[in-house]
Amino acid sequence: MELHDVWFVLIAVLWTGYFFLEGFDFGIGVLTKLLARDRAERRVLINTIGPVWDGNEVWLLSAAGATFAAFPDWYATLFSGFYLPLLLILVCLILRGVAFEYRAKRPEESWQRNWEHTIFWTSLLPAVLWGVAFGNIVHGVKIDAHKEYVGGLGDLFNPYALLGGLVTLALFTFHGTVFAALKTVGDIRVRARRLALGLGAVAAVLTLGFLVWTQLDRGDGGSLIAVIVALVALAGAIVAIAAGREGWSFALSGVTIAALVATFFLTLFPDVMPSSLNDAWSLTVTNASSTPYTLKIMTWCAGIATPVVMLYQGWTYWVFRKRIGTQHIADATH
């Protein structure tokens, strides 16, 4: 296996980590409107991810940085062609972080309500747009012989990509609902279980349609295995949450997300961005990669830094592993 193949796999792993962790982050943000009934319950939901949300975004920075360094042509075409959607995601992530930090700085209900609205919308929009972006990457976009995207903004919102956006929104919200059930106690935990059943059913229907379409469009034997794993894991997650086994359900919903990302990258390889105009103009792991020397240095750096990052992030989750409920909110008004 060549180093550019290794880095294609590593970037897939980074995106898997990001969607697994940030997925339930986005889901919790959406649940502040779907599940929480009052300010105290919204605080409970926000507090479940309070210690970890910013660490989860490290995976996005790592994935983008690795793409820039390992596959500069892929990075250039992706971020120029998808400029407006990716800019909107970036703005949402910035505002979302500000909302988490500033929401409790003042006691006025209007102040906190406005920041809560911000948390909801800046969680929902990226959850949709990431699916749209990856749907386009997998399905193929208009790339010319100079490795430049020559389509328009409207081309990115095609039926396949929009279905991908609905799939990621449904899966992330289901993932977040299971996480809420896993991390809370009392009535909110019970309602999270019930809501997860409905969301799981919606996610299952959307995911089945999207993965079948993906398999018929560009799939092979490897991607078929990933598709089957995703669907079986999602069914298992729904069964587990119905039985009150939140831990198993959360693990299986995470497997579903991982298998979805695996399906994306397995259908792509050896391309990194297929061209819908001419297969010969597609960006591949070979024609879009950096030099072997660059990839060699990156491999050494990643081999040293990655285990350290994973250890301290795992330690953070262990420290803040206990459940919380409204009884732990000392003053629901401030």
FIKE-664416 format. One line per 2 residues: number of its first residue (from 1); their letters; for each residue x negated, y, z negated of C-alpha. Coordinates in nm, 4 decimals. Layout:
<rs>
NUM) A) X:Y:Z  ... $
</rs>
This chain:
<rs>
1) ME) 0.0000:0.0000:0.0000  -0.1381:0.3383:0.1042 $
3) LH) -0.1493:0.6308:-0.1373  0.1223:0.8184:0.0519 $
5) DV) 0.3483:0.5155:0.0003  0.2614:0.5165:-0.3714 $
7) WF) 0.3548:0.8822:-0.3994  0.6814:0.8267:-0.2165 $
9) VL) 0.7667:0.5710:-0.4858  0.6483:0.8015:-0.7660 $
11) IA) 0.8628:1.0877:-0.6381  1.1596:0.8484:-0.6302 $
13) VL) 1.0859:0.7602:-0.9945  1.0724:1.1285:-1.0895 $
15) WT) 1.4083:1.1972:-0.9268  1.5505:0.8921:-1.1011 $
17) GY) 1.4320:1.0248:-1.4366  1.5732:1.3680:-1.3614 $
19) FF) 1.9181:1.2469:-1.2563  1.9364:0.9995:-1.5455 $
21) LE) 1.8535:1.2638:-1.8078  1.9886:1.5823:-1.6540 $
23) GF) 2.2908:1.3867:-1.5355  2.4388:1.3579:-1.8831 $
25) DF) 2.3289:1.7186:-1.9497  2.5454:1.8335:-1.6598 $
27) GI) 2.8215:1.6019:-1.7751  2.8226:1.7529:-2.1240 $
29) GV) 2.8435:2.1004:-1.9712  3.1495:1.9988:-1.7694 $
31) LT) 3.3034:1.8380:-2.0798  3.3028:2.1688:-2.2662 $
33) KL) 3.6203:2.2364:-2.0637  3.7513:1.8822:-2.0130 $
35) LA) 3.7047:1.7302:-2.3587  3.6516:2.0009:-2.6223 $
37) RD) 3.9707:2.1450:-2.7729  3.8264:2.4306:-2.9757 $
39) RA) 3.5074:2.6214:-3.0475  3.3882:2.3716:-3.3082 $
41) ER) 3.4124:2.0812:-3.0641  3.2344:2.2800:-2.7956 $
43) RV) 2.9541:2.3391:-3.0441  2.9392:1.9677:-3.1157 $
45) LI) 2.9040:1.8857:-2.7466  2.6414:2.1530:-2.6892 $
47) NT) 2.4498:2.0372:-2.9972  2.4297:1.6807:-2.8628 $
49) IG) 2.1953:1.8042:-2.5887  2.0545:2.1098:-2.7678 $
51) PV) 1.7177:1.9522:-2.8577  1.6622:1.7809:-2.5210 $
53) WD) 1.8158:1.9716:-2.2287  1.5066:2.1789:-2.1545 $
55) GN) 1.2770:1.8760:-2.1740  1.4994:1.6947:-1.9250 $
57) EV) 1.4329:1.9654:-1.6677  1.0613:1.8851:-1.6776 $
59) WL) 1.1435:1.5936:-1.4476  1.2740:1.8337:-1.1831 $
61) LS) 0.9621:2.0479:-1.2026  0.7483:1.7356:-1.1734 $
63) AA) 0.9457:1.6031:-0.8752  0.9275:1.9371:-0.6910 $
65) GA) 0.5597:1.9816:-0.7749  0.4736:1.6294:-0.6639 $
67) TF) 0.6582:1.6820:-0.3355  0.4728:2.0094:-0.2761 $
69) AA) 0.1327:1.8515:-0.3399  0.1819:1.5067:-0.1871 $
71) FP) 0.4073:1.5913:0.1090  0.3680:1.9635:0.1899 $
73) DW) 0.5503:1.9403:0.5244  0.8458:1.7700:0.3553 $
75) YA) 0.8501:2.0413:0.0878  0.8280:2.3219:0.3454 $
77) TL) 1.1063:2.1874:0.5670  1.3312:2.0979:0.2733 $
79) FS) 1.3024:2.4258:0.0843  1.3283:2.6436:0.3942 $
81) GF) 1.6152:2.4538:0.5540  1.8090:2.4102:0.2292 $
83) YL) 1.7117:2.7527:0.0986  2.0540:2.8879:-0.0044 $
85) PL) 2.1868:2.5711:-0.1764  1.8579:2.5182:-0.3612 $
87) LL) 1.8475:2.8874:-0.4575  2.1987:2.8545:-0.5992 $
89) IL) 2.0890:2.5511:-0.8010  1.7899:2.7453:-0.9327 $
91) VC) 2.0074:3.0422:-1.0341  2.2488:2.8054:-1.2079 $
93) LI) 1.9681:2.6375:-1.4024  1.8335:2.9762:-1.5132 $
95) LR) 2.1739:3.1047:-1.6236  2.2499:2.7731:-1.7927 $
97) GV) 1.9355:2.7944:-2.0031  2.0144:3.1539:-2.0978 $
99) AF) 2.3704:3.0517:-2.1904  2.2487:2.7792:-2.4267 $
101) EY) 2.0127:3.0213:-2.5995  2.2355:3.3303:-2.6129 $
103) RA) 2.5769:3.1816:-2.6831  2.5409:3.1927:-3.0630 $
105) KR) 2.3498:3.5215:-3.0833  2.6695:3.7178:-3.1522 $
107) PE) 2.9862:3.6160:-3.3417  3.2472:3.7735:-3.1109 $
109) ES) 3.4791:3.5168:-2.9544  3.4691:3.6883:-2.6139 $
111) WQ) 3.0871:3.6798:-2.6121  3.0755:3.3072:-2.6882 $
113) RN) 3.3622:3.2257:-2.4509  3.1869:3.3953:-2.1588 $
115) WE) 2.8674:3.1992:-2.2185  3.0717:2.8795:-2.2467 $
117) HT) 3.2276:2.9553:-1.9072  2.8724:2.9978:-1.7773 $
119) IF) 2.7648:2.6613:-1.9181  3.0603:2.4915:-1.7490 $
121) WT) 3.0105:2.6395:-1.4015  2.6304:2.6162:-1.4047 $
123) SL) 2.6623:2.2482:-1.4919  2.9331:2.1682:-1.2373 $
125) LP) 2.7783:2.3425:-0.9358  2.4315:2.1787:-0.9516 $
127) AV) 2.5966:1.8396:-1.0113  2.7750:1.8833:-0.6777 $
129) LW) 2.4927:2.0502:-0.4855  2.2321:1.7869:-0.5687 $
131) GV) 2.4575:1.5259:-0.4117  2.5088:1.7461:-0.1072 $
133) AF) 2.1320:1.7979:-0.0724  2.0414:1.4303:-0.0976 $
135) GN) 2.3321:1.3354:0.1262  2.1842:1.5530:0.3989 $
137) IV) 1.8315:1.4226:0.3417  1.9479:1.0632:0.3815 $
139) HG) 2.1966:1.1225:0.6655  1.9544:1.3315:0.8681 $
141) VK) 1.9423:1.7002:0.9589  1.8473:1.9081:1.2613 $
143) ID) 1.4655:1.9051:1.2621  1.2808:2.0007:1.5794 $
145) AH) 0.9452:1.8927:1.7168  0.7685:2.1565:1.5030 $
147) KE) 0.9012:2.0020:1.1780  1.1363:2.2971:1.1285 $
149) YV) 1.5025:2.2856:1.0292  1.7024:2.4478:1.3097 $
151) GG) 2.0563:2.3918:1.1810  2.2807:2.6384:1.0031 $
153) LG) 2.4197:2.6536:0.6518  2.7502:2.5054:0.7678 $
155) DL) 2.5721:2.1957:0.8994  2.4743:2.1029:0.5433 $
157) FN) 2.8382:2.0769:0.4328  2.9362:1.7827:0.6492 $
159) PY) 3.1799:1.5113:0.5291  2.9082:1.2655:0.4246 $
161) AL) 2.7181:1.5256:0.2214  3.0361:1.6574:0.0585 $
163) LG) 3.1285:1.3039:-0.0442  2.7784:1.2711:-0.1895 $
165) GL) 2.8417:1.5858:-0.3925  3.1656:1.4448:-0.5320 $
167) VT) 2.9886:1.1189:-0.6181  2.7115:1.2879:-0.8170 $
169) LA) 2.9645:1.5113:-0.9941  3.1809:1.2127:-1.0899 $
171) LF) 2.8869:0.9952:-1.1957  2.7189:1.2704:-1.3982 $
173) TF) 3.0446:1.3605:-1.5720  3.1104:0.9946:-1.6538 $
175) HG) 2.7502:0.9594:-1.7754  2.7945:1.2672:-1.9954 $
177) TV) 3.1248:1.1422:-2.1350  2.9657:0.8124:-2.2375 $
179) FA) 2.6773:1.0068:-2.3924  2.9289:1.2199:-2.5858 $
181) AL) 3.0929:0.9036:-2.7189  2.7497:0.7693:-2.8121 $
183) KT) 2.6405:1.0848:-2.9947  2.9562:1.1963:-3.1783 $
185) VG) 3.1850:1.0780:-3.4568  3.5508:1.1282:-3.5326 $
187) DI) 3.8338:1.2220:-3.3014  3.6114:1.3640:-3.0285 $
189) RV) 3.4394:1.0268:-2.9972  3.7726:0.8476:-2.9527 $
191) RA) 3.8900:1.0954:-2.6894  3.5553:1.0700:-2.5099 $
193) RR) 3.6050:0.6944:-2.4775  3.9520:0.7389:-2.3294 $
195) LA) 3.8367:1.0090:-2.0898  3.5410:0.7947:-1.9809 $
197) LG) 3.7778:0.5219:-1.8609  3.9592:0.7591:-1.6264 $
199) LG) 3.6400:0.9240:-1.5047  3.4787:0.5845:-1.4552 $
201) AV) 3.7624:0.4735:-1.2300  3.7334:0.7884:-1.0175 $
203) AA) 3.3543:0.7531:-1.0006  3.3862:0.3875:-0.8987 $
205) VL) 3.6139:0.4655:-0.6034  3.3988:0.7545:-0.4790 $
207) TL) 3.0726:0.5659:-0.5293  3.2013:0.2571:-0.3486 $
209) GF) 3.3021:0.4618:-0.0451  2.9788:0.6597:-0.0376 $
211) LV) 2.7473:0.3601:-0.0778  2.9308:0.1549:0.1847 $
213) WT) 2.9037:0.4495:0.4254  2.5333:0.4842:0.3447 $
215) QL) 2.4690:0.1139:0.3961  2.6504:0.1071:0.7292 $
217) DR) 2.4744:0.4241:0.8438  2.1101:0.3562:0.7581 $
219) GD) 2.0943:0.0612:0.5200  1.8851:-0.2554:0.5232 $
221) GG) 1.8382:-0.5571:0.2971  1.6603:-0.3631:0.0237 $
223) SL) 1.9194:-0.0893:0.0090  2.1980:-0.3500:0.0050 $
225) IA) 2.0539:-0.4931:-0.3174  2.0450:-0.1429:-0.4695 $
227) VI) 2.4069:-0.0846:-0.3615  2.5203:-0.4071:-0.5275 $
229) VA) 2.3280:-0.3246:-0.8472  2.4854:0.0234:-0.8594 $
231) LV) 2.8406:-0.1049:-0.8198  2.7995:-0.3938:-1.0658 $
233) AL) 2.6344:-0.1656:-1.3244  2.9108:0.0930:-1.2915 $
235) AG) 3.1767:-0.1738:-1.3397  2.9861:-0.2999:-1.6427 $
237) AI) 2.9647:0.0521:-1.7865  3.3424:0.0925:-1.7601 $
239) VA) 3.4035:-0.2445:-1.9248  3.1549:-0.1645:-2.2020 $
241) IA) 3.3091:0.1728:-2.2876  3.6543:0.0107:-2.2916 $
243) AG) 3.5174:-0.2353:-2.5493  3.3713:0.0478:-2.7581 $
245) RE) 3.0092:-0.0422:-2.6755  2.8815:0.3070:-2.6010 $
247) GW) 2.5150:0.2106:-2.6038  2.5600:-0.0586:-2.3400 $
249) SF) 2.7840:0.1671:-2.1368  2.5302:0.4496:-2.1402 $
251) AL) 2.2505:0.2132:-2.0359  2.4586:0.0707:-1.7523 $
253) SG) 2.5696:0.4128:-1.6291  2.2011:0.5031:-1.6251 $
255) VT) 2.1293:0.1910:-1.4166  2.4030:0.3043:-1.1771 $
257) IA) 2.2336:0.6407:-1.1292  1.8923:0.4763:-1.0893 $
259) AL) 2.0311:0.2360:-0.8290  2.1947:0.5258:-0.6434 $
261) VA) 1.8600:0.7068:-0.6216  1.6937:0.3799:-0.5170 $
263) TF) 1.9508:0.3502:-0.2385  1.8613:0.6999:-0.1193 $
265) FL) 1.4894:0.6317:-0.1014  1.5162:0.2769:0.0326 $
267) TL) 1.7309:0.3952:0.3224  1.4861:0.6795:0.3869 $
269) FP) 1.1549:0.4891:0.3946  0.9315:0.5363:0.5890 $
271) DV) 1.1040:0.8680:0.6660  1.1222:1.1481:0.4117 $
273) MP) 1.3560:1.3663:0.6213  1.5107:1.2038:0.9273 $
275) SS) 1.5820:1.4232:1.2293  1.9320:1.3989:1.3718 $
277) LN) 1.8056:1.5474:1.7003  1.5326:1.2972:1.7824 $
279) DA) 1.3969:1.0086:1.5750  1.0457:1.0942:1.6930 $
281) WS) 1.0746:1.4347:1.5207  1.1533:1.2871:1.1793 $
283) LT) 0.9232:1.3627:0.8872  0.7630:1.0440:0.7584 $
285) VT) 0.5364:0.9458:0.4698  0.2522:0.9525:0.7218 $
287) NA) 0.2987:1.2757:0.9187  0.4197:1.4823:0.6202 $
289) SS) 0.1620:1.3793:0.3602  -0.1467:1.5497:0.2217 $
291) TP) -0.4987:1.4220:0.2777  -0.6075:1.0955:0.1110 $
293) YT) -0.8510:1.2888:-0.1108  -0.5699:1.5122:-0.2420 $
295) LK) -0.3503:1.2109:-0.3120  -0.6381:1.0361:-0.4911 $
297) IM) -0.6912:1.3314:-0.7292  -0.3169:1.3546:-0.7898 $
299) TW) -0.3002:0.9852:-0.8738  -0.5671:1.0181:-1.1434 $
301) CA) -0.3969:1.3242:-1.2937  -0.0552:1.1596:-1.2917 $
303) GI) -0.1946:0.8432:-1.4489  -0.3225:1.0454:-1.7460 $
305) AT) -0.0430:1.3013:-1.7924  0.2703:1.0978:-1.7224 $
307) PV) 0.2425:0.8552:-2.0191  0.1835:1.1486:-2.2559 $
309) VM) 0.4934:1.3317:-2.1322  0.7066:1.0187:-2.1600 $
311) LY) 0.5836:0.9491:-2.5130  0.6596:1.2932:-2.6552 $
313) QG) 0.9967:1.3089:-2.4785  1.0879:0.9651:-2.6136 $
315) WT) 0.9844:1.0797:-2.9612  1.2187:1.3800:-2.9300 $
317) YW) 1.5134:1.1541:-2.8539  1.4226:0.9321:-3.1476 $
319) VF) 1.4083:1.2240:-3.3917  1.7502:1.3543:-3.2822 $
321) RK) 1.9165:1.0140:-3.2480  2.1919:1.0537:-3.5126 $
323) RI) 2.5560:1.1171:-3.4309  2.7186:1.4514:-3.5053 $
325) GT) 3.0763:1.5717:-3.5512  3.2785:1.8789:-3.6414 $
327) QH) 3.2060:1.8144:-4.0086  2.8415:1.8976:-3.9371 $
329) IA) 2.9369:2.2424:-3.8043  2.9075:2.4593:-4.1140 $
331) DA) 3.0822:2.7646:-3.9697  3.2728:2.7254:-3.6470 $
333) TH) 3.3019:3.0983:-3.5917  2.9319:3.1847:-3.5949 $
</rs>
